[in-house]
Amino acid sequence: MTTKARVAIVGTGSRAQLFTEGLARREHIEVAAFCDPNRVRMAHHNRLLAAAGRRPARTGGPEDFADLLRSERVDTVVVTTVDALHDVYTVPALRAGCRVVSEKPMTTDAERCRRILDTVEETAGDLSVAFNYRFNPVHELVRRELHGGAIGDVLSVHFEWLLDVRHGADYFRRWHREKANSGGLMVHKAGHHFDLVNWWLGARPERVFALGRLGFYGRANGERTGYRRDYDRAHGSPAAAADPFALHLEDNEGLRALYLEAEREDGYHRDRNVFGDGITIEDDMAVLVRYATGASMSYHLTAYSPWEGYRVMFNGTGGRLELEVEESAWQRPRAGLTSAKGAVHGDTALENAGGARILVRPLWQPPREVEIPEFDHAGHGGGDARMMRALFDGEAAGEAAGGAPIAGHVDGALALAVGLAANTAFTGGEAVDIDDVVRVK
């Protein structure tokens, strides 16, 4: 008889559904425990297990975490709670001898990062960070072209990321709008891309300069543009009824179960006004990064675009490589967003989803388009499913197997360090050395 791996999932919000549903489909894994301060959300995840024909997991609050690990004989902990609390669970799990899979970002500030890195070193622990973008087949094709010498040595990169007013606005409705919780979009969202560029280039970031501001969302901006409606949260507010920026939790079964019905437990509101008070993160950010190879990257994140996607351009000694990905075409404003883990969060295909294109422009030769196999837009372009197979099925990873390597604690720290350096530059107005933020061995 083969012993099943026993997994505890910490944090049971919408992103945790990837892990609950994905692990429930794996016969060699038992979801043994959920840990969350909210009993209603844990009950929802146990219903997901039941729907897959699996036994319910034991549940407990943060104060029960150590007991859950011990009594349920947990060997793997998935940490997918509020970003600023990742270290609260990662560190004791490592010290208990558990393998840890941390949702990205690994944490939100330098002190917490140092604590995690020191614990990994002390325990020789196993920590993976769920950077699913590495596993998107389009991104793997880009890396293969670059490392195959398609454009020679890469000298510069320009990365433009556009979040539309459905997905982008969502970061300003929920706990992510407070930098103390999320580290801002430079940490929570752009960490995806900083890890991706580190991996594409095979290089460590060294120095960062950045400018950032809150220019679209927030009360003052909403009053200036006329987008603001007078309500604090959408549920039960007549003023939110016709607001295209409002999220109506009651209109969707998943959002209603995870958040609206769970409010009585902790008072958390998932549907705040994006033009309200108390927003401490930026929505428009420009970053310059220098790498150890001498390459540079210019990066721009816009969180209020009419369409969503990204463009990445690599300039090298032998030519240029261009990647274009359109994740959503122009959308008409809609008062009711309808997915707990879909369009509102960018996890599944949108009805007008676009496509991807990779174009190589060698010097002295005609352009060459890289053939991209058919792929599913759902789950970050198939990256979620492929990452889950690598993390939990022992599927061969790495270039030798034609796939992306699982991101470890060093990868997590380096991606985080770029975001933290950018945040520092926002306030200080000067370039920041990565080693002055987090020294990563």
FIRO-848867 format. One record per residue (C-alpha): residue in one letter; z, x, y. Coordinates in steps of 0.1 Angstrom, whole numbers, plus 2048, in hexadecimal, padded with zeros to 3 digits. Layout:
<nodes>
AZXY ...
</nodes>
This chain:
<nodes>
M800800800 T7F780D822 T81280B83C K8077F985C A80B80987E R8257F7892 V81E7F28B7 A8327E68D4 I8217D98F3 V8337DD914 G8277C592F T8167A5926 G80079D943 S7DA797941 R7D07BB93A A7E87BC91C Q7D27A290C L7B87BD903 F7D37CE8EE T7E37AE8DF E7C279F8D5 G7B27BF8CA L7D07CB8B5 A7D47A88A5 R7B17AD896 R7BB7CD885 E7CB7C9863 H7D97EC863 I7EE7E5882 E80B7CE888 V8147C38AB A83A7C68A5 A8487C08C8 F8417B58EC C8577C1909 D8567AF92A P86F79F942 N85B77E93F R86076A920 V844751927 R82A76D928 M83777C908 A83575A8F7 H811757902 H8097788F2 N81A76D8D2 R80374F8D2 L7E67678D4 L7F47788B4 A7F87568A3 A7D474D8AC A7C976C899 G7DE76387B R7F877D882 R81E77B882 P8307788A3 A83E7988B2 R86279C8BC T8677998E1 G8807A88FA G8867B291E P8867D492D E8AB7D8924 D8A17D38FF F8867ED8FE A8998088EB D8A67EF8D2 L8837E18CD L8768048C5 R89280B8AC S8957E989B E8707E3898 R86880788C V84E80A8A7 D8378288A5 T81F8208C2 V8278128E4 V80C8048FA V81780491F T8057EB934 T81F7DF94D V8207E3973 D81280697A A83281398C L84680B96C H83181E953 D84883C952 V86682694C Y85881E929 T84283C923 V85E856925 P87784590D A85B83C8F5 L8518608F3 R87586B8EF A8788528D2 G85B8638C1 C8428488C7 R81D84D8CF V81683E8F2 V7F682D8FE S7F9828924 E7E3811937 K7D3823954 P7E083096C M7F9845959 T81283F975 T81283C99B D82285A9AC A82887F9A8 E84C87C99E R845864982 C827878977 R83C898975 R856885960 I83C87A947 L82C89C945 D84D8AD940 T856894924 V83589A912 E83C8BF913 E8608BC908 T8588A58EB A8358B18E2 G82D88C8E4 D80D8798E0 L802867900 S7E0858905 V7D3847925 A7BC829922 F79F835937 N78681D928 Y76A828940 R76584792B F75B83190E N74081E920 P71F82990F V70D82C930 H72884593D E72585891C L6FF85B922 V705869945 R71C884937 R70388D91C E6E8892936 L6FE8A794D H70B8BD931 G6E98C0922 G6DD8D1942 A6C78B594F I6CD8BE973 G6DC8E196F D6FD8E997E V70C8CC990 L7138D49B5 S71D8B29C3 V72488E9BA H72486F9CF F7368519C0 E73482F9D1 W7498139C2 L7467EF9CE L7607D49C4 D7547B19CC V7687969DD R7717879BC H77D7A69A9 G7867BB9C7 A79A79F9D8 D7AF79B9B9 Y7C17BB9BF F7CE7AC9E0 R7DB78C9CF R7F379C9B6 W80D7B89B3 H7F27D39B8 R7F27CA9DE E8127DE9E1 K80D8039DF A8318089D2 N8267F59B2 S8028029AD G7FD8219C1 G7E080F9D3 L7BC80E9C8 M7BA8339C8 V7D28349AB H7CD813999 K7A780F99C A7978309A7 G7AB84398C H790834974 H775846988 F78886698F D78E86B96A L769863963 V75D87D97C N77689796F W76889094C W74388F956 L7478B1968 G75F8C094F A7718CD96D R7948CB97D P7988BD9A0 E7A78D69B9 R7A78C89DD V7A58A59EC F79F897A0F A79E871A15 L79E855A2F G7A9832A26 R7B2811A38 L7B87ECA33 G79B7DEA46 F7927BEA35 Y7B07AEA23 G7D27A7A33 R7DD78EA4D A7D17A1A6C N7AE7A6A5E G7AB783A51 E7B4775A73 R79B78CA84 T77E782A6C G78875EA69 Y78C760A43 R7B1759A43 R7BE737A37 D7E372FA3E Y7F5731A1C D80A74AA09 R7FE7429E6 A7E272C9DB H7F47159C2 G7FE6F49D2 S7EF6FD9F4 P7D66E6A04 A7CB703A1A A7BF7169FC A7AA6FA9ED A78A7059FD D79272AA02 P77873F9EE F79175B9EC A7AC7459DC L7B47479B7 H7BE7269A7 L7D372E989 E7D570A97D D7AF709977 N7B072295B E7C471F93A G7CA745937 L7D574A95B R7EB72B95A A7FC73693A L80175A944 Y80B755968 L810732976 E826726959 A838747959 E84374697D R864735975 E86E755962 D86A76F97E G85B75E99D Y83B77399B H81D7649AE R7FB76F9A2 D7E875B9BC R7F37699DE N7DE7669FD V7C8785A00 F7CA781A26 G7F077FA25 D80D796A2F G81C7B3A1C I7FC7C4A10 T8017EAA10 I7E27F79FE E7C0800A0D D79F7EEA07 D787808A15 M78A82CA0A A77684CA0D V77F86B9F9 L77288F9F6 V77C8A49D8 R7758C89CF Y7758D39AB A77D8F499A T7588F9993 G7508F89B8 A7408D59B5 S74A8BB9CF M74C8959CD S74A87B9E9 Y75985A9DE H75A8389EF L76C8199E4 T7657F89F5 A77A7DA9E9 Y7697BE9FC S7447C09F2 P72C7A29EC W7227B29CB E7337C99B2 G7277E99A2 Y72580E9A7 R70D82A9AF V71284E9A5 M6FB86A9AF F6FE88E9A1 N6EB8AA9B3 G6E68CA99F T6D38EB99F G6B88DB98A G6B58B8999 R6C789899D L6D687D987 E6DB859993 L6F083E983 E6EF81B98F V7047FF980 E7047DC98E E7217C897F S71C7A8993 A6FF79B9A8 W7057889C9 Q71D76B9C2 R72174A9D5 P7467469E0 R7597319C7 A77B7219CC G7847239A7 L784744995 T78573C970 S78F75995A A7B0769951 K79F789948 G77B784952 A769783973 V789783987 H7937A4978 G7717B2970 D7787B494A T75C79E93D A738797945 L731784965 E716769964 N6FF77D97A A70879F96C G6EF7BA974 G6E67D9960 A6E77FF960 R6CE819967 I6CE83F963 L6B3853974 V6AF879971 R69A88998D P6938AE982 L6868C699C W65F8C999B Q65C8AD981 P658887981 P67887297E R68386995B E696849953 V6B084D937 E6AE83291D I6CD81D91C P6D38098FC E6DC7E48FF F7017E1905 D71A7C690C H7267C292F A7477B3923 G7667C9921 H75A7E393A G7387E792B G7457E9907 G75E805911 D77D7F0909 A7727EA8E4 R76780E8DF M78781B8EE M79C8058D8 R78A8128B9 A7908368C4 L7B582F8CC F7BF81A8AF D7A581E893 G7A3843892 E77E84189A A7708648A0 A77086C8C5 G76288A8D8 E7408978DF A73A8A28BB A73C87E8B0 G7278728CE G7448618DF A75E8668FA P77F8788F4 I79F8658F8 A7AF86D919 G7D087F916 H7ED88592D V7DB8A1940 D7BD88B946 G7D4870952 A7E788796A L7C7896979 A7B8874980 L7D9869990 A7DC8899A4 V7BA8829B6 G7C685F9C0 L7E886C9CB A7D88879DF A7C186E9F0 N7E08589F8 T7F1876A08 A7D287EA1C F7D085AA29 T7F185FA3A G7F0884A42 G7CD888A4D E7C98AAA3C A7B98B6A1C V7D28B89FF D7D28D19E2 I7D68C09C0 D7F18D99B5 D8068CF9D3 V8068AB9C6 V80A8B09A0 R8078D298F V7F68CB96D K7F58E7953 
</nodes>
